[in-house]
């Protein structure tokens, strides 16, 4: 074993949406020595940086974890593909770049669940601090932050037709989903700068890599957190096929290990380190250092189904011989002007609407794609078409992350428990009907579309549920497996400053700490969580009272 005495003030495990933020922000203090460990590669794949490249990223095994769920009972025992980024920037390097925060009530609900100090008014300043909004600063948006939030430089005429269809379906048109009113249809703002993806690796980390006090290592897979008594003192990793250990500065009282692996990897690493449900750990032959039953529980994710059309009109982003001239022109436009088709995030338009079961604002999200999508883009779908992704925002179904073995290289068992609650099924069915209403608007007539899925024969609730069981997939928003909560919540894994309960010197900072799903894409909230954690950590290092 290669023992490396790094004596770092902070070791960050995971260089993704949260880890890159922490590394960049904490290294602003030249007196601190920071180490960030990323299991994946550097973000050198050019398709990461070209927004349109996301349509092909799921085909590259080297920048993803290759996760699949356990067989889902309510989805005909299908094992669903779960894309998660395994590269600098993490999933912010492979996502669709939609900048969505959720709504005010989502964060106030966190407080109701025991996450004191995480209401909307508490978190809004951190959203604003992270952001460089293209229209400048105002009540809801920030300016000058590392994360560039822009308008799309290109939209398909099919996306335009979708937004224009809003009035025909009795929906409002919304020009900014991150303000006080967001129910309706519109174009998404995106995390892009100059027509390129702005991941946390690009927005945050690239500005910090020159600092002498920051070490970033890629291709280093964490195997467990190391402890002395109940204090975290370092991390054991596998690096170039060998085991190594990286240590914190044990003479500094406030040095920490910070887990930023996300809703799958962070609970897995805690359990491999002896922190988790006693029965689960003992069953795998792992010494129980801290019996924490909530680790890996409370898994939530957004299930998604596509109302897919084909069309005769040669519009949108098709795999077809007739589309070749437009892609050739797009190459020139992007290469020399960073605009055109290749600047598109594909999911250009969408919106938020309410089902009959909605209680705190819209509970359905749409993503409109001017293309035919099959198996997350892993299969070629030839021809012209368009579709609406329908997503239940506040699922009642809960799942878990558990260990398959004590070997760190073995993927954990991912069981999201999709559609186990009947309410989730009803919301999805109502969402499909609303999506169909939008696609039936006269604005689409000129494209001569016909419904491919669910198919015109699928009219009853039973037929639409059958469609969901056969074809629904994740839309990539797992959270909750190391949730924040109050001292009297036996399932809370971290406190409201994200410290792991029952041990010292260990925090979790990523989407796993969310008590419940927010109403939308989860990347911006994850970045917000990391920005907030920076203040907690800096205050403790300086001997101050951490802000809440």
N, C-alpha and C positions, 0 to 999 in steps of 0.2 A: 504494500500500500504506500502511495506517495503522500506523505504528510506535508501540507503547505501551510505555513504559519503566516497568513496574510495580514492578520490583525486589522481587519476592516471595521470601520464604524457601523456600516450597514451592508448586509449581504441581501441582495434582491434576487429572488428565484423566479425567473420568467421575465422575458423582455418584450412583452406584448402591450396591449392597450393600457394597462395600468403600470406595469414594470418600467416601461420606457419613460413614462411621466415622472415616476419617483426618481429614477436615475438622473434625469435631467435636472429636476428641481432640487434634489438634495445635494447634487454636486455643485450647485451655485455657491455653496459655502466652501471655500478652498481649504478650510481646516478639517473638513470631513473627508474620509477615505471611503469610497463607494465601490462595491463589486456587484455587477449584474451578470447573472448566469442565464443563458438561453439555450434550451435543448436543440433548437433548430438552427438554420443557417442564417447568414446575412441576407438582407433583402435585396439581392442583386438580380433576381429574375425580372427582366424588363416588363413582363406582363403585370407585375405588381403595380408598377408606376403608371402604366397606360390604363386609364379607367375602363375602357372597353375590354381590356384583357381579362377582367374578372370572369367573363363568360367561358374562359378556358382554364382558369386556375385550379378548378377541382380535379383536373386531369393530371396535375403535377403532384406526385406522391411526396416529393422531397420537401414541400412547403406546407404540408398538412399532416395531422396526426393519424388519419385513416381510421377514425373511430366509427363503430357501428353500435347500435343499441342492442339490448337483449330482445328476443322476439316479443312483439307487442300484441298482447291478447286481444285487444279491441281493434287491431288492424290486421286481422287474419295472420297473426304470428309473424308478420314481416319484421326483418331486422333493418332498421333505417340507417342510412349513411348520415353521419354527423360531421360535417366539415368544420375543423377548427384550425386556425393558423399556427404553423410551427416554423416561425421565422421571426426576425426582428420586426416589431410592430404587431406580432400575433395576428389575431383576427381582424385588426384594423388594417392589415396589409392585404386581406383577401375578401373583405366584405363589400357590400354594394354602396358604401359611402353615404348612405342616407343619414342626415343629421337630425335626430329626433330625441327630445328629452323626456317624452311622456307628458303627463299633465300634473298640475299643482296637487290635485287630490292624491296622486300616487305616493308622494313623499309624506304628505300629512297622514296617510294610512300607515306608512312605515312607523311613524311616531306612535300611532294607536297600537301597533304591534310590539312596542317596547324599544324602538330605536330612537331614544330621546335625543333631541337636537338635530334631527335629520328632516325636519319639515321643509316645505318648499322655500320659505323665506330664508332658511338656513343654508340651503344648497345653491340657490340662485347665484350668489356671488362667485361660487366656484365654477359654475358653468360659464359665467361671464369672464372669469380670469383666464380660462383655458382658450377662449375664443378670439379669433380675428374675423369679425363678421363683415361681409362685403359692403353692407350699408352703413357701417360705423356703429358706435356705441349708442344705446338708448336704454330704456327701462328694462328690457329683456335681453339685450345682447351686449357683448363685450368687443373691444377693439384692442389690437396689439398683442393678443395671446398667440401661443404657438400653433394652435389648431385653426387652420384656415377653413372658413365656412363660406361657400360661394354659390352663386346661381349656376345652373347648367349652361354650358356654352352651346349645347346642341340638344334639340328635342326632335323626335320623330313626329311626322304628321299624324301617326296613330296615337301617340301620347297626347297631342293637341286635341284630337277628337275625343279622347277619354275625358279630358278636363272640360271640354265644351259640352259633354254629355251630362254634366252635373245638374243643370237646370231641368233637363228632361226627366231626371230621376228625383227631383225635388231636393237636391242637395245644394248647399252653398259652395262657392268657389273661395278657397282660402289661399292667400299668397304667402303665409308664413305659419307653419304648424307649431312653432315654438313661442307662441304668444298666449294671451289669456283665452282666446277663442280659436279652437282648432278643428271643430267638427265640420267636415266638408271635404271637397276634392280639390287637388291642386298639384303643383310641381314640387318635388322635394328639393331642399337645399342640400348640398353635398360637401363632404370634407375633401376639397380639392384646392390646389393652388396652381395658377397658370396652366390649367387644363390637365394637371397631373394629380394622382392620389396624394392626399395628405394624411398618411398614417401617423401613429405616434412616433414611429421610427424616424419619419421624415420631419414632422413638425417639431418634435421635442428632442429626440436623441441626436439627430444630425447636428444640432446646435451645441451639443455638449461633448461630443466625442474627442475634441481636441484638449479637453481638460486633463491635467496630469493626475488629478485626484479621482478620476473615474476609470475603472477597468471594466470592459465589456467582453465577455467570453461567449462564443457561440459553439454549438456542438457539444455542450456540457449538460448532461442529464442528471438532475438531482435525484438521489435515491432515498435519502432520509435527512431529517434535521437532527443534529447532534445536541445532546444535553449534558450538563453537569448538574446533578440533582434535578431541579425543575426549571433550570434556566437554559435557554437556547444559547449555544456557544459556537455553532457553525453548521456546515452542511457537508454531507458526504455525497460525492458525485461520481459519475462514470464519464471519463474523458479519454478519448482516443483508445477505448477498450480497456482502460485501467481505472482503478478506484483511486480517488484523491479526496482530500479534505480541505475545505476552506474555513478559516476561523475568524470570528469577530475579535475585536480588541477587548479582552476580558477585563482589562484594567479600567475601561470606561463603563460607568454604571449604566449608561443609556444606549449602549450598542445593541443592535437588534438583527434578527433574521426576519425578512419580510417575504411572505409567499404571495406571488402574483401569477399563479398558474391558471386561474380561471375556475369555472364551476366544476370541471372534471378533475383537473390535475391537483388543485390545492387540497381538496378533501382526500384524494388518494395519497398525497405526500404526508398529510397529517396522520393518516392511518398507518402508513408504512413506518412512521416515526413513533408509533405507540400512543397516538392520541385519537380517540374515537370510541365507538360503542364496544364495551368490554367483550360481549359475546362474539361480535364480529372479529375482533382482533385475536382473541384466544383461539377461535376456530381456525385461524390462519397461522397459528404458532408465533404470534407477535407479542412481545412483552408489553403489557398495558402500563404505560406511564401515567396516563390521565384518562379516566373513563369519562368520555364526553359523548353522550348518545346522539347529539344532533349532527355530528360530522357525517356528511354524505347524504343526510336526509333533506326533506323539503325541496327536492329538485323540481323545478318548474321550467317549462319551455313553451314557446309559441308554435303550435301546430298550424300547418298551412296547406291549402288545397288550391289548385289552379283551375279556374274556368277558362278552358283553352279553346280558341277559335283558329281555324285556318281561313285564308282569304285568297281571292283571285287577284286582287290588286297587288302590284309589285312594290309594296311599301314595307317599311320597318327593317329589321335586322335579320335577314334570312340567309340560310345556307342554300344558295341556288345560283345557277350559272348566270341568270339575269341580274344578279346583285353584284357581280364582279366589277363592273365599271364604277359603281358607287364606292366600293371599297378601295379601288385604286385611287380615286379622287380623294377619299378620306385619308389615305396614306400621305398624300402631298399636304393636305390641309393640316394634318396633325404634326407632321415633321417640321414644317416651316412656320406654322401659326398656332399650334397647340389648340386647335379647334376642330369642329366637325364631328363625324360619327365616333371617332376613337376617343373623344373627350367625354362621351356619354357613359353614365353608370348603368345603362340599360333600363334599370328600374326608375325611370325618369319622373313618373307621376304616380299618384296614389291618393290616399286620404283616410279619414277616420269617420265612422258612422256608428249609430247605436242600434243594437238589437232590442227586442221587447224586454230583455232581461237586464239591460244596462241600469246600473245604480249610481255610478259616479262618473258620468261622462261616457263618450263613445267607447264601445268595447269590441269593435271590429276595425281592423286595418286592411287597406288595400294597397298592393303594389302592382302597377300596370306595367307589363312588358310587351313592347312591340316586336315580339318574336315568339317562336315555339320553343318551349323549354322541356327537356326530357332528362330525368334523373340528375338534377342539379347541373346540367350541362355536360355530364360525363358521357352521354350518348348524343350522337349527331341527330338532329331533327331537321329534315330537309323540307324546304318549301316556306311559303309566306304565311304569317299568322300573327296573332296577338292574344294576350290572356291577362286575366286579373287574378292575382294571388289573394286569397281570402284567409285572414288570420284572426283567431279568437285571442283577444288581448289579455283577458284576465281568467285564465283557466282555473277551474277548481281542482282538476286532477293533479296529483302529486306523485313523485317518483323518488328514486334514490341512486346514489353512486356507492357501490360496494366493491370490495376487493375480490378478484378471482383467485389470487394467490399472494404470497408474500414477496414474490419476485418483482422488483421495480419495473422491469421491462414489459411485464404483462399488462395489457390494457385493463382498466377496471371494468366492472359490470355496470353498464349504463341502462337504467330502466326508468324512462320518464313517465310511464303509466298513462300514455295518451288515451283520452276519451273514456277514462274509467268513471268519470262523473257525467251523468246525463245532461246537465246544463251546458257543458262544453259542446256536446253534439248539437243541441238546439241552436246555440249561437252560431256555430259553423254553418248549419243548414240555412239559417236566416241570412247569413252573409253571402252565401252562394246565390240566393234569390235576389239580393240587392245588386250583386255583381252582374247578374244576368240582365237586370233592369237597365243598368248603365250601358251594357254592350248592345242592348236593343234600341238605343237612342238613334234618331235619324242621322246623327253625325257620323255613324259608322256605315250607313247605307252604301256609300260610294265604294267601299272596300270589298263588298260582296263576300262577307264572312259567313261561315257556317260553324256551328258548335261541334267541336271534337270531343271534349270532356266537360261535364259528365255525359253529354249527349242529349239530344232533344227528347228522347224517350224517358229520361230520368226526371220525373216531375214530382212524384210523391216524396214525403219525408223519408220513407223507407228506402226509396231508390237513391236519394241523395246521401243517406247514411252509408249505403252500400258503396257508393263512389268514394266517400271519405275513407272507409275501411280499406279500399283497394289502392288508393292513390295518394292520400295525404302524406306529407313529409314535414320535417322540421324547417323552420325559417331562421334557425341558427341563433337562438337567444336563451341558452340555458343559464339559470341563476339559482341562488338560494341555498347551496349545499354547505355553507359555513355561515349561516345567517346571524345577523346582528340581533340582539335582544336584551331584555332586562335581566337583572340578577336573579329574579325569581322564575325565569323561564328555563326549564331543564333542557330544552332543545336549542338554546342559544349557544353558538360556538364562539362568537366574539362579542365584546362589549361595544358600547357606542363610540369608542375610539379605535375599534378594530383589533384590539388585543385579544389573543386567544386565552380563553378562561382557564385558570388553574395552573398556568405556567408563566414564566417571565421571559421577556426579550423576544417575543414572537408575535407577529401580526399577520393578518390576512388582508390583502388590499386588492380586490378584484370583484367581478360580478357575483361571486359566490356569497358575499356578505349581504346581498339584497334580501330583505325578509320576504318580499313578494315582487312579482313582475311589474314593471312599469308599462304604461300603455304605448308601446312602440319599440323601435330599434334600441338595443341596449348598449351600443358602443359609447355614445356621448355620456350617458350616466356613469359608465365605468370610468371614463376619464375624469369626470367630476369627483368620483369617490377617491381617486388617486390624488387629485389636487387637494382635496380636504385632508387626506391622510398626511400630506406633506406638512400642513400646519400643525397637526397633532405631534408629529415626530420632531419638527424643529423646536416647538415650544418645550418639549421634554428635554431635548438636548441642551437647551439654553437655561434649563431650570425654571421655566415659567409654568403657569397653569395652562394646560392645553385648551384651546377654544372649543366650545360646543354650541 
